[in-house]
């Protein structure tokens, strides 16, 4: 049972990594170019931060807005690691956007 839950989580993370890299490459890169910021050095970090932020945000919306209480989501939301990853990814994105307006 736990193996199935881990595989589902791994699949979701891989999907969000693809979305994060695509969003960072096409979306955030355009913002960086518009503001004249050289972001080649931290493009990977921003991609992963965006991916894990979206992963955590969608999980939070599914649990607290749509009230889905599956075993997988319940265990994920009660995990310290989940909230730590959400905090770090949010912090990385906020710092990146603060650097846009310097």
N, C-alpha and C positions, 0 to 999 in steps of 0.2 A: 504493500500500500504506500509506504513512504517513498519507495523508488519511483512509483508513478507520479507522486506529487513533485518530487525533485525534477523529473523529466519534463513535466508541464512547466515548472518554473524556469528551467533552463531554456526551453523552447520560447517562452515569453521574453526572456532576457535577450535571446538572440534576435528575435523580431524587433525589439526596441533598440538594440544596438544598430541594426540596419536602418531603422527610422532615424536614430540619433546621428549617424554618420551622414545620411542623406540630408537631414535638416541642417546640420552644421555646415555641410559643404555648400549647399545651395542657398540656405536662408541666412545663417549667421555670417557667412563669408561676404555676402552682398552688403550686409550692414557694416562689416568691418571695412570693406573697400569704400563705402560711402563716407565713412568718418575718417578714412585715411589711416587705419590702424593696421600694422603688420602683425598678422595673427598666425603665421605659418608655424611658429614655435609651439603654440599651445592649441593647435587645431585638434589634435588627438584627445587632449584633456577635455576640451569643450565638447567634443563629440560624445565621449563617454559620460560626461556630466549631463548632457542633454538626454542621452539614452536612459540613464538611471533615474533622472528626474521624472521623465515621462512614465517610466515603469512604475515608480512609486506613486506618482500622481494618479495614474489610472487605477492602481490598486486602492488608493484612498477613496477615490470617487466610487468605485464599485462597492466598497464596504460601507461607507458612510452616507452616500447619496442614494444609491440603488438598493441598499440594505441586503446585499448578497452576503450570506454567512456560510460559505462553504468551509470545509476543514482547511483547505489550502489557504484561503484568504484570512481566516481567523488566526492560523499559525503565523502567517506572514506579518500581519499587522501587530501581533503581540511580541514580535521579535525585536530585540534591541538593535540587531544588525540592520534591519529594515529601516528603522528611524535614523540610525547613524548614517547610512548611505543616502537617505533622503536629505538629511541636513547638509552633508558634504557636497552633494550634487547641487543643491540649491545655493549654497555658499559660493561654489565655483562659478555658477551662472551669474549670480549677483555681482561678484567681483569683476567678471568679464564685462557686464553691462555698465558698471561704474567706470571702467577704463574707457568705454566708448565716449563718455561725456566729460573726460578730463580736458 
